[in-house]
Amino acid sequence: MTNKKILLITYYWPPSGGSGVHRWLNFANKLCDLNYDITVLTSKTPNYQIKDSSLENFVDSRINVLKISSFEPSSFFKSKNSNSDNLSSAGFLNKIKLYIRANFFFPDSRKFWINKASDYASSYILKNKIACLITTSPPFSLNIIGYQIKKQTNCKWISDYRDPWSDFFQFRKMPMSKSTLNKHKEWEKTCLKFADSVIVTSPRLREEYLNFNQNTYLINNGFLNYNANKKSESFNMVYSGVMKSSQNPKNLWKVLHEISQSNKSFGVDLNLKLIGHFDNEIKNNKYIELLKNKIKFHGYTKKQDLDKQILDTNCFILCDINDEKSGNLIPGKFYHYLSFKKPIIAFSSNKSDTAKIIDETCSGKVFNFSEENDLKNHILELYNNFKNNDLSNPNKNYDKYLISNLTMNLNDVIKNTLT
């Protein structure tokens, strides 16, 4: 394989913060080490919910970054509370805005970037003899961009799906018409079939997409390095990232309050850190209010600062979407948690990909959102381990999910696509 020129098109790129940016920031950097010539095309006028300018320092200097502008109406659809996706907002005006968002901006509010990005990228590919195009979604407009570029250039195209398209959990909360949903399904099939290769981040999504493209590969998200740990004085429980109302583990807050009331030692030692963006429903929960002296909300924290802030974590909290129809999406923060080798308390369906990967890695325990007794007993077990200085898993091996190893899997996909 002599031509190793790759054009990566992604909407989320530094200074974007949040979990969506790390996958391809890390892969692009590691591909440079494998002598790939990487060019990234991204938006010059993005509307990021979370910004982290420090991530710009982690972009490998060998990566050529191109930016093009476009009309961005997405801010119109956001709640005044930036922590909210506005899907559960009440009020007549918000309902109208949500209906418009669901049905008139197909496939999403970045639709105005499609033609401009497609034309620019097609010209760049032909002029610079790019060997392989990679697109990563969401936003799902990136899939249509890839489709149009493939038609114009016949460049080899790898389509990466960090989330499922037509089965995207947010669609089930939106007032989307049947015809619009069918349009998503048809375009999803078209793009899947037209791509030379497809990459997904969960086993169930791979099984589904294999029906449309036999060159569908599973490449999980991962983590760069293992993190160190330090001893804690308190029983530190941590959630980091975004928590929407659809992820709210209400029984966890209730159980923590009940244990604190019945076990004085636990009540003294408990320290719950909630780091990131949280919907108001979580902040206003009555049990969180009762635990306010034991709970601290922290805003979005830069990754390197976050790692230092949670070195003394005793156990992590992970939340899937509380929806029986979901299960083909593994939260990206799971892999970050793995790097600390500390127990994970996860809320998900027992049949979900999240539950399966936690079982496979022996990294924690999964509870459905309605469980109380088993959850209470497990938290008390972890607390007793904390009192006995036994909470880490130093012998656990999660090397499979190191970015360096996952990049070798990606390298195989690229080679197979180009041959």
N, C-alpha and C positions, 0 to 999 in steps of 0.2 A: 504494500500500500504506500505509494510514493506521495500522492496528494493527500495531505492531512489538514487541509483548510476547512474550517467549520464556521458557519454562521449560526449563532444562537440568538433567537428572538424571544425576549422575555419582557413582560411588563414590570415585574418586581425585580429591581436591581438597586444597589446602594445609590442614594441614601434611603431607600425603603428599609423599614425595620420589620419586625415580625418574623414568623416562621417561614413564610413563603419565599423569602429571598435566599435563605441559606443553602437550599438544595443545589441550585445551579451556580451560585457564587463558589461553593466548595468544589463542585465538579469541574467548573471552568478552570479554576486554579490548578487542580490536580491533572487535568488533561494537558495543561502547558508543560508539566513535568514529563509527560509522555510524548513530548515534541509535536503536539498538535498546535496549529496556528489558529487561535481563537479570536473571532470578532463577535462582539455582542451588539445587537441592535435593541434599543429600548426607548421609552418615551421621554421626550424632553419636557413635557408638561403633564406629569402624572398627578393623580390625586391619591396620595398615600394616606391611609388612616394612621399609620405609625411611621415615623421617620427616625433613622439612626445614622447620622452622618459619619460616625466613627467606623462604620462598615466600609466606607470608601477606602480606608487605609488597608483593607484586607484584599482589595482587588489586585491581582498579580499585574505587575507593570508590563508583562508581555501581552496582555489582553488589550485588543483594540476596541474601544467602546464608542459606538455611534448612537446619536440621539436625534429623533425627529419629533416635531410637535404635532399636536392635533387638538381638536375641540374636545373638552372634557366636561360633560354635563353631570358627572356622577356626584359632585358635591351638592347638587340640588336635591338629591334623593336621600342624603344623610340626615340623621337626626341632629338637632342642635347639640345633643349630648354625643360627643365623638366616640364614646364607648359603645354606642348602640348601632346596630345595623338597620334600625328603624323598621324591622319586620313586624314588631309587636306593638308599634305605636298606635295610640288611639287618636280619634279626631277625624273629622270629615276630610280636611285637606290632606292629611297624611295618607288616608285611604286612597284618595285620588292619585297622589304622587306614587304610591306603591303599585296601583293598577297600571299607571303609565309606564313605570319602570319595568314591570313584568311583561307587558304586551307590546310596547311600542319601541323598545330599545333592544332589538334582537341582534346577536345573542346576549348582549349586555351593553352597558352604557359606554363601553370603549369602542363601539361599532364604528365611530367616525375615524378611528385609527386604521381600519382594515385596508382600504384602498391605498392610502398614502404609504403605509408600511409595506404593503405587497409590491407596489410599483418600485419603491426605493430599493427594497431587498432584491427584487428580481434583477434590476439593473446592476446592483453591486455583485450579485452572484455570477452573472455572465461576464462582467468586466474583470473580475478577480479570480475567475475559475474556481469557485468554491466547490468542494467535493460533497459536502453534506450540510443540509439545513436541519436545525433542531428547533422546535417550538415547544414551549411549556405553558400549560394552562392549569387553572384559570388565570385571567379571564378567558372565557371560551372563544372570544373573538380571535385569539391567537391561533386556534385550529383552522378557522376560515382563512386567516392570513397564510398559513402553511399550505392549505389547499390551493389557493390562488397562485402562490409562488410556484408550487409544483407544476401546475398547469402551464404556467408561462415559461418555465426554465427546464423542466424535467430533471431538476436536481434531486438527488436522493434526499428523502425527507423522513426524519425520525420525529414522531409526535409524542411528547411526554405529557401524561395526565397525572397531575398531583392529586386531583379530585375527580370523581365521576362527573360526567356532563349532564345528561338528561335526568340522572338520578341524584343530582346535586341536592343536598338536604334543604338548602334555602328555598329551592323551587317549591317544596311542599308547604312552605309557609306563606307563599306569595299568591295573590289572586290571579293566577295565570290561567288563561283560557285553554281549553282542550286543543284548539288549533295551534296555539303558540307552543304548547308542550310537544305536540306532534312534530312541529317544525324543528324543535330542538332534537328530537329523536331521529328525524330523517337526516339532518345535517351531521349528527353524531355518526350515524352509519356511513354516510358518504365520506366523511373525513377519515374515519377509521379504515375503510376499504382502500382509500386513495394513498394513504401513507405507506412508505416502504417498510417501516417498522414502527411499533407502538411500545411505549414504556409506561408502566403503571406502578403504583406504590403499595398495592395491597393484593393478596391472593385472589379474593373474590372478584375484584374488578378484572383481573387477568382472565379468570374463567369466563366472565361475561364477554370481554372484548375478543377473546379467541374465536368467538362465533363469527366475527366480522373480519379479523385479520390474524392469520396463523403465525405471523411474526410479531407476536405480543409477548413482551418480556416483563418480569417482575424485577425492579430495582428499588429496594426500600430506601427511605430516607436513612440518615445515619448521623454519626458524630465524629468530630475530628480527632479528639484525644480523650483518654480517661482523665477525670478530674480527681484531684486530691481531696482528702476529707480531714476534718478536724473535729475534736471532741466537743460536744455541746453541753452547756450547763442546763439548758431547758429541753423539753420534749418538742422539738421543732418540726412542724408539719408545713409543707410548702406546696403552693400551686403557683405556677408561672405561666404567663401568656394571656390570651384572651379567654374570657368566660362569658358566653352568651346565655340568655335566659333558658335556651333549649339544652344547656349543659348543666344547669344548676342542680347540684347534689343536695337537695333540701334535707334529706334524712341525715346527711353527714353533720350538718350544723345542729340538728336536733340531738343526735347521739352525743356529740361533743359536749353540748350543754348538759345533758343528763348525766354523763360520766363526771363532769366537773362538779355537779351538785352532790353526787353520791360518793365520790372519791376525792377527798380533800387534797391528797398528795398530787393527783392528776391535775386538779384545778390550779394548783400552785405552779406546776411544771409546764403546763401547756403553753405553747407559743405558736400561733398560726400565722404564717406569712402568706398574704395573697398579693402576688406581684404581677402587674400588668393592667389590662383594661377589663372592667367588670360592668355588666349591665346593672342598672339601678335595682332591678328585682333582687339581685344578690346582695347588694349593699343594704337594702332595706329589709332583709329577712329578719323576722322577729328574734330568732335564736342567735343570729349574728349580732344583733343589737344587745342581747343579753350577755354575749361573750365579748363585748367590745374592748374590755381590758386585756383580753387574751389574743385578740386579732388585730393585725396591723395591715392596712391596705397600702401598697406601694405602687406608684405609677410605673410606666414602661421603663425598664432599666437596660442600658447597653449590655451586650452579651458578656464582655469581659468583666464588667462590674457585677453583673448578675452572678457569674460563676463564683466570684469572691464572696458575694452576699449569702450564698446558700451552701457553702462548704460544710457547715455544721448541721445540715439537714438530717433528720432522723428518718423521715419517710415523706414520699412525694404523693401528691394527689393528681390523678389523671381523669379527665371527663370526656367521654364520647358524647354524641348527640343522643338525647333521650327520645329515641324514635325507633320503634321495632322494625321499621322498614330500612333503617340504616344498618351499617355493619361492614361496609366495604371501604372504610376510610380509617386509617390509623393516625391519630394525632401526632404531628411532627415532634412535639415536646417529649413524647415517650422516649425517643432516642437520646435526647439531651439528658433525661433522667437516668438512662442506662449508664451514662458515662460516670456517674457518681457511685454506682454499685450499692444503692440504698433501696429498701423496700418501697414498692409502689402500691398505693391503694387506688384501684381503678373502678370507675363506674361505667358499665357498658352491658350490652346483652351478652349472655354466655356463649352465644353462637357467632359473635362478631369476630372480625380479623384481629381486633385489639385484644380480645380475650385469648385468642389462639396464640398470638405472639408472646403474650405475658406468660402463658402456660409453657410455651416452648423455651423461653429464656429463664423460667423460674424466677422472675424478677419481682413478683408481687402477687396480689390476689384481686380477683374481679368480683364486683357486687353489682346486682341490678339496682336501679334507682329507688326501688321500693323496699329493699332489705334494711332491717334495723338490728335484730338480735345478733346475727352472725357478724355484722359490721361492728357492733359494739364489742363483741368478744375478741374480734381480731385487733381492734385498736388497743384494747387492754393487754393483749398478748404482746403487741409491739411496744407498749409502754413498759411492761415488765422487762422486756429485753433491754430497753433503754436503761432502766434502773440497774440492770446487771451488766451494762456496758457491752451489749451484744446486739448490734443492729446492722452493721455493715456486712457485705458479702465479698470479702477480698478475693476469694478464689473463683468468683464468677468470671466467665470468659465470654465477652460479647464482641470478639474481634470481627465476626461476620458483618457487623454493622459499622465498622470503622469506614470512614469516607475513602481512605486509601484502598481498601479492599473492594468497596462498592464501585470505585472508579475503574478497577480492572474488569468488573462485570460490564460496565458501560463501554469500555474499550472493546470488549468482545462483540457487543451489539453493533457498535459502529463498524467494526471490521466485517461482520456478517452482512450488514446493510450495503456496504460498498463493494462487496464481491459478487 
